[in-house]
Amino acid sequence: MQKCAKGLIDLVLDATGHDLVFREFSRREPDLKNVTFETFCVEYVPSKLALGCAYWRDCCENHRIEGKEEQNIFFREVMSLFESPKSLENATRFSESLYASNADKDHPPMISVLVHLFHKLKLTATGKADSEIPEVSPGFYFMVEASEALRSVFEEQFDEFIYSNEDFRT
């Protein structure tokens, strides 16, 4: 399971798509023009790690993996990324995002983490339509789509690990 967790952390940290996400997000969210790519990544990456923790828990639940040890491996591996004193700010951002994912039981973790990300980027997830009814911003919709894509790949890789490992076959 530890090997699986490390592989999924690599997936979450893979910076290949960060630029693409930032460019499309900027296109859909005009208020993001005042945010640099570096500032975006400083907030976005810890949010993705927090989402990874939620996705890991969901995957364990879907596969009826009930042991606390296995359920917490991803979290522990993420925390090991923050062992150096230089990583304190990143650890704090991750902890804030993780707290957001667990704090509001009325909303899925992804929504809570994305609302927190928008807050950190000084953006609003909703805007007022002409009818004065709150409307979700196109940028928020895009970030939900990007997070769902991450979830899909995350779950696929988790499933591949489980199904290829004889210890987990029933």
C-alpha positions in Angstrom: 0.0 0.0 0.0 2.9 2.3 0.7 4.2 1.9 -2.8 0.7 2.7 -4.1 0.5 5.8 -1.9 3.9 7.1 -3.1 2.9 6.5 -6.7 -0.3 8.5 -6.2 1.6 11.3 -4.5 3.8 11.5 -7.6 0.7 11.7 -9.7 -0.7 14.6 -7.6 2.7 16.4 -7.6 3.3 15.9 -11.3 3.7 19.5 -12.5 3.1 18.6 -16.1 -0.5 19.8 -16.1 -0.2 22.7 -13.7 0.5 25.2 -16.4 -2.4 24.0 -18.5 -4.7 24.1 -15.5 -3.5 27.6 -14.7 -3.9 28.9 -18.3 -7.4 27.5 -18.7 -8.4 28.7 -15.2 -7.1 32.2 -16.0 -9.1 32.2 -19.2 -12.3 31.4 -17.3 -11.6 33.4 -14.2 -10.7 37.0 -15.2 -9.9 38.0 -11.6 -7.0 35.5 -11.7 -5.1 37.9 -13.9 -3.5 39.4 -10.8 -2.2 36.0 -9.7 1.2 34.7 -10.9 1.7 31.1 -11.9 4.0 30.6 -8.9 1.4 32.0 -6.5 -1.2 29.7 -8.0 0.9 26.6 -7.6 1.8 27.5 -4.0 -1.9 27.3 -3.2 -3.0 24.7 -5.7 -0.5 21.9 -5.0 -1.4 21.6 -1.3 -5.0 21.6 -2.2 -4.4 18.7 -4.6 -2.6 16.8 -1.8 -5.6 17.4 0.5 -7.9 16.1 -2.3 -5.6 13.1 -2.6 -6.2 12.3 1.1 -10.0 12.4 0.5 -9.7 10.3 -2.6 -7.5 7.8 -0.8 -10.1 7.4 2.0 -12.8 7.0 -0.6 -10.8 4.3 -2.5 -10.2 2.4 0.7 -13.9 2.6 1.5 -14.9 1.4 -2.0 -12.6 -1.6 -1.6 -13.7 -2.3 2.0 -10.2 -1.6 3.4 -11.1 -0.9 7.0 -7.7 -0.9 8.7 -6.7 2.5 10.1 -3.1 1.8 9.1 -4.0 1.4 5.4 -6.5 4.3 5.4 -3.8 6.7 6.7 -0.9 5.6 4.5 -1.4 8.4 2.0 -1.7 11.0 4.7 1.5 9.8 6.4 3.4 9.8 3.1 2.2 13.4 2.4 3.3 14.4 5.9 6.8 12.9 5.2 7.1 15.5 2.4 7.1 18.2 5.0 9.9 17.0 7.3 12.3 19.8 6.6 12.0 23.1 8.3 11.9 24.8 4.9 8.6 23.1 4.2 6.6 24.6 7.1 4.6 27.0 4.8 3.7 24.2 2.5 2.7 22.0 5.4 0.5 24.8 6.8 -1.2 25.2 3.4 -1.8 21.5 3.2 -3.2 21.3 6.7 -5.5 24.2 6.0 -6.8 22.5 2.8 -7.1 19.2 4.7 -9.1 20.9 7.4 -11.4 22.4 4.8 -12.0 19.0 3.3 -13.1 17.6 6.6 -14.7 20.6 8.3 -18.0 20.9 6.3 -19.9 17.6 6.4 -22.7 19.2 4.3 -20.4 19.4 1.2 -18.2 17.0 -0.6 -14.5 17.4 0.3 -13.7 18.6 -3.2 -16.1 21.5 -3.0 -14.8 22.6 0.4 -11.2 22.4 -0.7 -11.9 24.4 -3.9 -13.8 27.0 -2.0 -10.8 27.3 0.3 -8.5 27.5 -2.7 -10.6 30.3 -4.1 -10.5 32.1 -0.8 -6.7 31.8 -0.7 -6.4 33.2 -4.3 -8.8 36.0 -3.3 -11.4 34.9 -5.8 -15.1 34.2 -5.3 -16.7 30.9 -6.5 -20.0 32.6 -7.1 -21.0 35.8 -8.8 -24.3 37.6 -9.0 -26.3 37.1 -12.1 -28.7 39.8 -13.4 -31.5 38.1 -11.5 -29.6 38.5 -8.2 -29.4 34.7 -7.8 -25.9 33.6 -7.0 -24.2 31.9 -10.0 -21.2 29.6 -9.9 -18.2 31.1 -11.7 -16.9 29.5 -14.9 -13.5 29.2 -13.2 -15.0 27.2 -10.3 -16.7 24.9 -12.7 -13.4 24.3 -14.5 -11.6 23.6 -11.2 -14.3 21.1 -10.3 -13.7 19.4 -13.7 -9.9 19.4 -13.2 -10.4 17.9 -9.7 -12.8 15.3 -11.1 -10.2 14.3 -13.7 -7.6 14.0 -11.0 -10.0 11.8 -9.0 -10.7 9.6 -12.0 -7.0 8.9 -12.6 -6.3 8.5 -8.9 -9.1 5.9 -8.5 -7.9 4.1 -11.7 -4.4 3.8 -10.4 -5.6 2.7 -6.9 -7.8 0.1 -8.5 -5.0 -1.2 -10.7 -2.8 -1.6 -7.6 -5.5 -3.4 -5.7 -6.5 -5.7 -8.5 -2.9 -6.6 -9.4 -2.0 -7.4 -5.8 -2.9 -10.9 -4.6 -3.1 -9.8 -1.0 -6.2 -7.8 -1.8 -8.1 -10.2 -4.0 -11.0 -11.9 -2.4 
